[in-house]
Amino acid sequence: MSKKPSLAAALNSFDKKPAKAPQEEEREAVQAVQKPPSRKGKKIVAGHFDPEVSRQFKLIGAETDRSLQDMLAEAINDFFQKQGKPPIA
């Protein structure tokens, strides 16, 4: 008759590290991705608009050969100046 392993031996062979939730693994993977130098020290400023707003930005960008980032910076700076603040975008 073979001897059964002890409970202590079975527990010692078990991985003691708790399993991570999928969301936690995804968050760690996103954090591990290096930001490009152009984004270091920057924050996202965003909003939700009708799809037509996005389409119009794309059309203007194609017509003027400008990026969305450039057009938004111009609009934000215009707004800051209108409010009596320095253009910093």
MOPAC internal coordinates of N, CA, C and O (Angstrom, degrees):
PM7 1SCF
backbone

  N    0.0000 0     0.00 0     0.00 0    0    0    0
  C    1.4428 1     0.00 0     0.00 0    1    0    0
  C    1.5240 1   109.02 1     0.00 0    2    1    0
  O    1.2310 1   120.63 1   -49.46 1    3    2    1
  N    1.3537 1   116.40 1   130.54 1    3    2    1
  C    1.4590 1   119.06 1  -178.74 1    5    3    2
  C    1.5210 1   110.68 1   -82.95 1    6    5    3
  O    1.2310 1   121.83 1   -30.61 1    7    6    5
  N    1.3133 1   114.11 1   149.39 1    7    6    5
  C    1.4613 1   120.41 1  -179.29 1    9    7    6
  C    1.5287 1   109.60 1   -82.37 1   10    9    7
  O    1.2310 1   119.97 1   -46.65 1   11   10    9
  N    1.3401 1   117.66 1   133.35 1   11   10    9
  C    1.4565 1   122.80 1   177.48 1   13   11   10
  C    1.5223 1   109.84 1   -74.11 1   14   13   11
  O    1.2310 1   119.86 1   -38.29 1   15   14   13
  N    1.3493 1   117.87 1   141.71 1   15   14   13
  C    1.4604 1   118.31 1   176.76 1   17   15   14
  C    1.5229 1   110.23 1   -66.06 1   18   17   15
  O    1.2310 1   121.13 1   -31.21 1   19   18   17
  N    1.3055 1   115.45 1   148.79 1   19   18   17
  C    1.4612 1   119.64 1  -179.83 1   21   19   18
  C    1.5293 1   109.75 1   -75.11 1   22   21   19
  O    1.2310 1   121.43 1   -21.85 1   23   22   21
  N    1.2987 1   114.87 1   158.15 1   23   22   21
  C    1.4636 1   120.37 1   177.63 1   25   23   22
  C    1.5247 1   110.24 1   -61.26 1   26   25   23
  O    1.2310 1   119.87 1   139.51 1   27   26   25
  N    1.3130 1   117.85 1   -40.49 1   27   26   25
  C    1.4704 1   121.90 1   179.98 1   29   27   26
  C    1.5213 1   110.30 1   -61.49 1   30   29   27
  O    1.2310 1   119.97 1   137.66 1   31   30   29
  N    1.3198 1   117.67 1   -42.34 1   31   30   29
  C    1.4645 1   120.55 1   179.71 1   33   31   30
  C    1.5234 1   110.57 1   -65.37 1   34   33   31
  O    1.2310 1   120.62 1   139.62 1   35   34   33
  N    1.3225 1   116.41 1   -40.38 1   35   34   33
  C    1.4647 1   120.17 1   179.10 1   37   35   34
  C    1.5266 1   110.77 1   -64.26 1   38   37   35
  O    1.2310 1   120.49 1   138.42 1   39   38   37
  N    1.3320 1   116.66 1   -41.58 1   39   38   37
  C    1.4639 1   120.51 1  -179.84 1   41   39   38
  C    1.5294 1   111.06 1   -68.01 1   42   41   39
  O    1.2310 1   119.84 1   144.18 1   43   42   41
  N    1.3151 1   117.91 1   -35.82 1   43   42   41
  C    1.4666 1   120.93 1   179.16 1   45   43   42
  C    1.5177 1   111.81 1   -66.98 1   46   45   43
  O    1.2310 1   120.05 1   151.00 1   47   46   45
  N    1.3203 1   117.51 1   -29.00 1   47   46   45
  C    1.4579 1   119.66 1  -179.69 1   49   47   46
  C    1.5311 1   112.26 1   -83.73 1   50   49   47
  O    1.2310 1   120.33 1   167.45 1   51   50   49
  N    1.3046 1   116.98 1   -12.55 1   51   50   49
  C    1.4613 1   122.21 1  -178.81 1   53   51   50
  C    1.5194 1   109.76 1   -79.41 1   54   53   51
  O    1.2310 1   120.45 1   -39.91 1   55   54   53
  N    1.3274 1   116.74 1   140.09 1   55   54   53
  C    1.4680 1   121.21 1   177.77 1   57   55   54
  C    1.5143 1   108.68 1   -65.14 1   58   57   55
  O    1.2310 1   120.23 1   -62.46 1   59   58   57
  N    1.3133 1   117.17 1   117.54 1   59   58   57
  C    1.4637 1   121.57 1  -176.52 1   61   59   58
  C    1.5157 1   113.29 1   -80.49 1   62   61   59
  O    1.2310 1   120.04 1   170.15 1   63   62   61
  N    1.3197 1   117.53 1    -9.85 1   63   62   61
  C    1.4567 1   121.52 1   179.80 1   65   63   62
  C    1.5242 1   108.53 1   -77.07 1   66   65   63
  O    1.2310 1   119.45 1   -56.42 1   67   66   65
  N    1.3484 1   118.65 1   123.58 1   67   66   65
  C    1.4641 1   119.36 1  -179.88 1   69   67   66
  C    1.5278 1   111.71 1   -67.08 1   70   69   67
  O    1.2310 1   121.54 1   -32.86 1   71   70   69
  N    1.2977 1   114.66 1   147.14 1   71   70   69
  C    1.4702 1   119.64 1   178.07 1   73   71   70
  C    1.5236 1   109.07 1   -67.64 1   74   73   71
  O    1.2310 1   120.74 1   -36.85 1   75   74   73
  N    1.3244 1   116.19 1   143.15 1   75   74   73
  C    1.4623 1   120.89 1   179.44 1   77   75   74
  C    1.5195 1   109.57 1   -90.74 1   78   77   75
  O    1.2310 1   121.54 1   -34.45 1   79   78   77
  N    1.3144 1   114.66 1   145.55 1   79   78   77
  C    1.4655 1   120.17 1   175.79 1   81   79   78
  C    1.5267 1   108.56 1   -68.04 1   82   81   79
  O    1.2310 1   119.53 1   -31.09 1   83   82   81
  N    1.3340 1   118.51 1   148.91 1   83   82   81
  C    1.4709 1   120.44 1   179.70 1   85   83   82
  C    1.5276 1   113.19 1   -55.21 1   86   85   83
  O    1.2310 1   120.39 1   142.96 1   87   86   85
  N    1.3367 1   116.86 1   -37.04 1   87   86   85
  C    1.4673 1   119.38 1  -179.77 1   89   87   86
  C    1.5321 1   110.63 1   -65.53 1   90   89   87
  O    1.2310 1   120.63 1   142.52 1   91   90   89
  N    1.3257 1   116.39 1   -37.48 1   91   90   89
  C    1.4669 1   120.10 1  -179.91 1   93   91   90
  C    1.5258 1   110.38 1   -68.10 1   94   93   91
  O    1.2310 1   120.18 1   139.40 1   95   94   93
  N    1.3327 1   117.26 1   -40.60 1   95   94   93
  C    1.4585 1   120.75 1   177.59 1   97   95   94
  C    1.5267 1   110.86 1   -63.10 1   98   97   95
  O    1.2310 1   120.71 1   138.34 1   99   98   97
  N    1.3421 1   116.24 1   -41.66 1   99   98   97
  C    1.4681 1   120.64 1   179.59 1  101   99   98
  C    1.5214 1   110.48 1   -64.85 1  102  101   99
  O    1.2310 1   120.22 1   138.02 1  103  102  101
  N    1.3423 1   117.19 1   -41.98 1  103  102  101
  C    1.4597 1   121.37 1  -179.71 1  105  103  102
  C    1.5340 1   109.95 1   -63.33 1  106  105  103
  O    1.2310 1   120.32 1   138.46 1  107  106  105
  N    1.3269 1   117.00 1   -41.54 1  107  106  105
  C    1.4580 1   119.91 1   178.90 1  109  107  106
  C    1.5276 1   111.01 1   -65.65 1  110  109  107
  O    1.2310 1   120.22 1   142.57 1  111  110  109
  N    1.3307 1   117.18 1   -37.43 1  111  110  109
  C    1.4636 1   120.80 1   178.97 1  113  111  110
  C    1.5176 1   110.55 1   -65.58 1  114  113  111
  O    1.2310 1   120.32 1   139.17 1  115  114  113
  N    1.3290 1   116.99 1   -40.83 1  115  114  113
  C    1.4626 1   120.81 1   179.28 1  117  115  114
  C    1.5227 1   109.99 1   -66.24 1  118  117  115
  O    1.2310 1   119.97 1   139.33 1  119  118  117
  N    1.3210 1   117.67 1   -40.67 1  119  118  117
  C    1.4576 1   121.01 1  -179.58 1  121  119  118
  C    1.5211 1   111.46 1   -67.73 1  122  121  119
  O    1.2310 1   120.23 1   151.52 1  123  122  121
  N    1.3382 1   117.16 1   -28.48 1  123  122  121
  C    1.4591 1   121.07 1  -178.88 1  125  123  122
  C    1.5251 1   112.18 1   -72.99 1  126  125  123
  O    1.2310 1   120.32 1   158.61 1  127  126  125
  N    1.3333 1   116.99 1   -21.39 1  127  126  125
  C    1.4632 1   120.46 1   179.84 1  129  127  126
  C    1.5303 1   108.78 1   -70.15 1  130  129  127
  O    1.2310 1   120.92 1   -49.30 1  131  130  129
  N    1.3083 1   115.85 1   130.70 1  131  130  129
  C    1.4613 1   120.45 1  -179.96 1  133  131  130
  C    1.5239 1   110.06 1   -76.50 1  134  133  131
  O    1.2310 1   120.95 1   -43.97 1  135  134  133
  N    1.3230 1   115.79 1   136.03 1  135  134  133
  C    1.4591 1   120.44 1   175.16 1  137  135  134
  C    1.5207 1   108.78 1   -77.46 1  138  137  135
  O    1.2310 1   120.43 1   -36.31 1  139  138  137
  N    1.3343 1   116.78 1   143.69 1  139  138  137
  C    1.4587 1   118.13 1   174.24 1  141  139  138
  C    1.5342 1   109.33 1   -64.45 1  142  141  139
  O    1.2310 1   119.72 1   -29.10 1  143  142  141
  N    1.3190 1   118.14 1   150.90 1  143  142  141
  C    1.4734 1   120.51 1  -179.16 1  145  143  142
  C    1.5261 1   113.04 1   -53.82 1  146  145  143
  O    1.2310 1   120.19 1   147.31 1  147  146  145
  N    1.3410 1   117.23 1   -32.69 1  147  146  145
  C    1.4655 1   119.71 1  -178.70 1  149  147  146
  C    1.5256 1   112.49 1   -68.21 1  150  149  147
  O    1.2310 1   119.75 1   163.84 1  151  150  149
  N    1.3398 1   118.07 1   -16.16 1  151  150  149
  C    1.4618 1   120.66 1  -178.99 1  153  151  150
  C    1.5194 1   113.62 1  -105.36 1  154  153  151
  O    1.2310 1   120.19 1   172.67 1  155  154  153
  N    1.3158 1   117.24 1    -7.33 1  155  154  153
  C    1.4658 1   119.36 1  -179.80 1  157  155  154
  C    1.5213 1   109.14 1   -66.96 1  158  157  155
  O    1.2310 1   121.16 1   -46.82 1  159  158  157
  N    1.3218 1   115.40 1   133.18 1  159  158  157
  C    1.4552 1   120.88 1  -179.52 1  161  159  158
  C    1.5219 1   113.68 1    78.56 1  162  161  159
  O    1.2310 1   119.73 1  -171.80 1  163  162  161
  N    1.3262 1   118.11 1     8.20 1  163  162  161
  C    1.4687 1   122.37 1  -178.90 1  165  163  162
  C    1.5297 1   109.75 1  -106.23 1  166  165  163
  O    1.2310 1   120.61 1   -21.91 1  167  166  165
  N    1.3154 1   116.44 1   158.09 1  167  166  165
  C    1.4619 1   123.43 1   176.45 1  169  167  166
  C    1.5177 1   109.06 1  -123.90 1  170  169  167
  O    1.2310 1   120.66 1   -31.60 1  171  170  169
  N    1.3219 1   116.35 1   148.40 1  171  170  169
  C    1.4564 1   121.23 1   177.27 1  173  171  170
  C    1.5280 1   109.12 1   -82.10 1  174  173  171
  O    1.2310 1   120.58 1   -46.96 1  175  174  173
  N    1.3195 1   116.50 1   133.04 1  175  174  173
  C    1.4586 1   123.37 1   173.13 1  177  175  174
  C    1.5216 1   104.79 1  -119.12 1  178  177  175
  O    1.2310 1   120.09 1   -63.16 1  179  178  177
  N    1.3339 1   117.44 1   116.84 1  179  178  177
  C    1.4677 1   119.87 1  -172.15 1  181  179  178
  C    1.5190 1   111.61 1  -140.59 1  182  181  179
  O    1.2310 1   121.18 1   -11.69 1  183  182  181
  N    1.3176 1   115.34 1   168.31 1  183  182  181
  C    1.4590 1   122.37 1   176.64 1  185  183  182
  C    1.5166 1   109.33 1  -158.53 1  186  185  183
  O    1.2310 1   120.61 1   -14.37 1  187  186  185
  N    1.3056 1   116.44 1   165.63 1  187  186  185
  C    1.4602 1   122.18 1   178.19 1  189  187  186
  C    1.5344 1   109.40 1  -107.38 1  190  189  187
  O    1.2310 1   121.63 1   -53.50 1  191  190  189
  N    1.3282 1   114.49 1   126.50 1  191  190  189
  C    1.4600 1   120.86 1  -176.73 1  193  191  190
  C    1.5271 1   109.02 1  -133.28 1  194  193  191
  O    1.2310 1   120.77 1   -11.96 1  195  194  193
  N    1.3191 1   116.13 1   168.04 1  195  194  193
  C    1.4557 1   121.13 1   175.92 1  197  195  194
  C    1.5243 1   109.91 1   -61.11 1  198  197  195
  O    1.2310 1   120.01 1   -30.27 1  199  198  197
  N    1.3270 1   117.58 1   149.73 1  199  198  197
  C    1.4613 1   120.90 1   179.11 1  201  199  198
  C    1.5264 1   113.05 1   -55.77 1  202  201  199
  O    1.2310 1   120.20 1   150.97 1  203  202  201
  N    1.3284 1   117.22 1   -29.03 1  203  202  201
  C    1.4678 1   120.73 1  -179.79 1  205  203  202
  C    1.5304 1   111.24 1   -63.28 1  206  205  203
  O    1.2310 1   120.14 1   149.63 1  207  206  205
  N    1.3283 1   117.34 1   -30.37 1  207  206  205
  C    1.4715 1   120.70 1   178.43 1  209  207  206
  C    1.5277 1   108.89 1   -64.07 1  210  209  207
  O    1.2310 1   120.35 1   133.95 1  211  210  209
  N    1.3190 1   116.94 1   -46.05 1  211  210  209
  C    1.4580 1   121.21 1   178.39 1  213  211  210
  C    1.5254 1   111.15 1   -61.86 1  214  213  211
  O    1.2310 1   121.15 1   136.26 1  215  214  213
  N    1.3281 1   115.41 1   -43.74 1  215  214  213
  C    1.4700 1   120.44 1  -179.98 1  217  215  214
  C    1.5243 1   110.61 1   -61.05 1  218  217  215
  O    1.2310 1   120.69 1   136.02 1  219  218  217
  N    1.3301 1   116.29 1   -43.98 1  219  218  217
  C    1.4612 1   119.83 1  -178.57 1  221  219  218
  C    1.5309 1   110.95 1   -65.77 1  222  221  219
  O    1.2310 1   120.15 1   140.09 1  223  222  221
  N    1.3315 1   117.31 1   -39.91 1  223  222  221
  C    1.4647 1   119.90 1   175.99 1  225  223  222
  C    1.5272 1   110.42 1   -60.49 1  226  225  223
  O    1.2310 1   120.35 1   137.42 1  227  226  225
  N    1.3326 1   116.93 1   -42.58 1  227  226  225
  C    1.4671 1   120.43 1   179.74 1  229  227  226
  C    1.5297 1   111.35 1   -63.05 1  230  229  227
  O    1.2310 1   120.58 1   137.98 1  231  230  229
  N    1.3336 1   116.49 1   -42.02 1  231  230  229
  C    1.4602 1   120.18 1   178.80 1  233  231  230
  C    1.5251 1   111.09 1   -63.18 1  234  233  231
  O    1.2310 1   120.50 1   132.39 1  235  234  233
  N    1.3187 1   116.65 1   -47.61 1  235  234  233
  C    1.4669 1   120.36 1  -179.88 1  237  235  234
  C    1.5233 1   109.92 1   -63.78 1  238  237  235
  O    1.2310 1   120.37 1   139.75 1  239  238  237
  N    1.3243 1   116.89 1   -40.25 1  239  238  237
  C    1.4560 1   120.37 1   177.90 1  241  239  238
  C    1.5198 1   112.03 1   -60.95 1  242  241  239
  O    1.2310 1   120.60 1   139.31 1  243  242  241
  N    1.3416 1   116.46 1   -40.69 1  243  242  241
  C    1.4683 1   120.44 1   178.83 1  245  243  242
  C    1.5299 1   110.81 1   -68.75 1  246  245  243
  O    1.2310 1   120.68 1   140.04 1  247  246  245
  N    1.3350 1   116.30 1   -39.96 1  247  246  245
  C    1.4634 1   120.42 1  -179.14 1  249  247  246
  C    1.5308 1   112.79 1   -68.37 1  250  249  247
  O    1.2310 1   121.01 1   146.51 1  251  250  249
  N    1.3307 1   115.68 1   -33.49 1  251  250  249
  C    1.4720 1   119.91 1  -174.60 1  253  251  250
  C    1.5298 1   113.05 1  -107.49 1  254  253  251
  O    1.2310 1   120.59 1   179.85 1  255  254  253
  N    1.3311 1   116.48 1    -0.15 1  255  254  253
  C    1.4708 1   122.27 1  -179.14 1  257  255  254
  C    1.5271 1   110.62 1    56.15 1  258  257  255
  O    1.2310 1   120.91 1  -132.00 1  259  258  257
  N    1.3388 1   115.87 1    48.00 1  259  258  257
  C    1.4639 1   122.00 1   179.86 1  261  259  258
  C    1.5168 1   109.14 1  -125.89 1  262  261  259
  O    1.2310 1   120.99 1   -28.65 1  263  262  261
  N    1.3226 1   115.71 1   151.35 1  263  262  261
  C    1.4607 1   120.97 1   178.42 1  265  263  262
  C    1.5296 1   110.17 1   -84.08 1  266  265  263
  O    1.2310 1   121.19 1   -21.17 1  267  266  265
  N    1.2998 1   115.33 1   158.83 1  267  266  265
  C    1.4664 1   120.52 1   175.48 1  269  267  266
  C    1.5209 1   109.85 1   -59.84 1  270  269  267
  O    1.2310 1   120.51 1   138.93 1  271  270  269
  N    1.3224 1   116.62 1   -41.07 1  271  270  269
  C    1.4654 1   121.38 1   178.82 1  273  271  270
  C    1.5325 1   110.49 1   -56.64 1  274  273  271
  O    1.2310 1   120.30 1   135.21 1  275  274  273
  N    1.3169 1   117.04 1   -44.79 1  275  274  273
  C    1.4652 1   122.16 1  -179.39 1  277  275  274
  C    1.5301 1   111.01 1   -65.60 1  278  277  275
  O    1.2310 1   120.61 1   135.97 1  279  278  277
  N    1.3322 1   116.44 1   -44.03 1  279  278  277
  C    1.4738 1   119.36 1  -179.52 1  281  279  278
  C    1.5245 1   111.41 1   -66.33 1  282  281  279
  O    1.2310 1   120.26 1   140.38 1  283  282  281
  N    1.3361 1   117.11 1   -39.62 1  283  282  281
  C    1.4633 1   120.04 1   178.60 1  285  283  282
  C    1.5303 1   111.03 1   -66.98 1  286  285  283
  O    1.2310 1   120.27 1   141.04 1  287  286  285
  N    1.3322 1   117.09 1   -38.96 1  287  286  285
  C    1.4664 1   119.99 1   177.88 1  289  287  286
  C    1.5267 1   110.02 1   -60.78 1  290  289  287
  O    1.2310 1   120.58 1   138.01 1  291  290  289
  N    1.3273 1   116.50 1   -41.99 1  291  290  289
  C    1.4669 1   119.96 1   178.25 1  293  291  290
  C    1.5269 1   110.97 1   -62.41 1  294  293  291
  O    1.2310 1   120.58 1   134.57 1  295  294  293
  N    1.3258 1   116.50 1   -45.43 1  295  294  293
  C    1.4693 1   120.38 1  -179.15 1  297  295  294
  C    1.5257 1   111.43 1   -64.61 1  298  297  295
  O    1.2310 1   120.62 1   139.02 1  299  298  297
  N    1.3219 1   116.43 1   -40.98 1  299  298  297
  C    1.4697 1   120.35 1   179.69 1  301  299  298
  C    1.5237 1   110.06 1   -65.87 1  302  301  299
  O    1.2310 1   120.26 1   135.96 1  303  302  301
  N    1.3304 1   117.10 1   -44.04 1  303  302  301
  C    1.4683 1   119.84 1   178.77 1  305  303  302
  C    1.5215 1   111.56 1   -63.18 1  306  305  303
  O    1.2310 1   120.12 1   140.51 1  307  306  305
  N    1.3478 1   117.38 1   -39.49 1  307  306  305
  C    1.4671 1   120.23 1   176.22 1  309  307  306
  C    1.5302 1   110.55 1   -60.65 1  310  309  307
  O    1.2310 1   120.64 1   138.44 1  311  310  309
  N    1.3184 1   116.39 1   -41.56 1  311  310  309
  C    1.4708 1   120.57 1   178.93 1  313  311  310
  C    1.5330 1   110.46 1   -64.96 1  314  313  311
  O    1.2310 1   120.34 1   135.68 1  315  314  313
  N    1.3301 1   116.95 1   -44.32 1  315  314  313
  C    1.4614 1   119.86 1   178.84 1  317  315  314
  C    1.5293 1   110.65 1   -59.13 1  318  317  315
  O    1.2310 1   120.39 1   134.01 1  319  318  317
  N    1.3257 1   116.85 1   -45.99 1  319  318  317
  C    1.4625 1   120.26 1  -179.62 1  321  319  318
  C    1.5279 1   110.56 1   -62.92 1  322  321  319
  O    1.2310 1   120.23 1   140.53 1  323  322  321
  N    1.3221 1   117.17 1   -39.47 1  323  322  321
  C    1.4690 1   121.70 1   178.03 1  325  323  322
  C    1.5342 1   110.33 1   -60.87 1  326  325  323
  O    1.2310 1   120.55 1   148.62 1  327  326  325
  N    1.3391 1   116.55 1   -31.38 1  327  326  325
  C    1.4567 1   121.78 1   179.96 1  329  327  326
  C    1.5233 1   112.92 1   -89.97 1  330  329  327
  O    1.2310 1   120.61 1  -173.61 1  331  330  329
  N    1.3570 1   116.44 1     6.39 1  331  330  329
  C    1.4524 1   120.71 1   179.38 1  333  331  330
  C    1.5155 1   113.80 1    77.15 1  334  333  331
  O    1.2310 1   120.22 1  -156.89 1  335  334  333
  N    1.3209 1   117.18 1    23.11 1  335  334  333
  C    1.4705 1   122.07 1  -179.79 1  337  335  334
  C    1.5305 1   109.08 1  -111.10 1  338  337  335
  O    1.2310 1   120.27 1   -22.08 1  339  338  337
  N    1.3181 1   117.10 1   157.92 1  339  338  337
  C    1.4810 1   119.41 1   179.85 1  341  339  338
  C    1.5368 1   110.45 1   -72.38 1  342  341  339
  O    1.2310 1   120.27 1   -33.64 1  343  342  341
  N    1.3303 1   117.09 1   146.36 1  343  342  341
  C    1.4710 1   121.15 1   177.45 1  345  343  342
  C    1.5243 1   109.76 1   -75.76 1  346  345  343
  O    1.2310 1   119.88 1   -70.71 1  347  346  345
  N    1.3291 1   117.84 1   109.29 1  347  346  345
  C    1.4704 1   120.94 1  -175.23 1  349  347  346
  C    1.5204 1   113.49 1  -120.79 1  350  349  347
  O    1.2310 1   119.94 1  -177.78 1  351  350  349
  N    1.3278 1   117.71 1     2.22 1  351  350  349
  C    1.4772 1   119.40 1  -177.18 1  353  351  350
  C    1.5070 1   111.30 1   -80.06 1  354  353  351
  O    1.2310 1   120.10 1   180.00 1  355  354  353

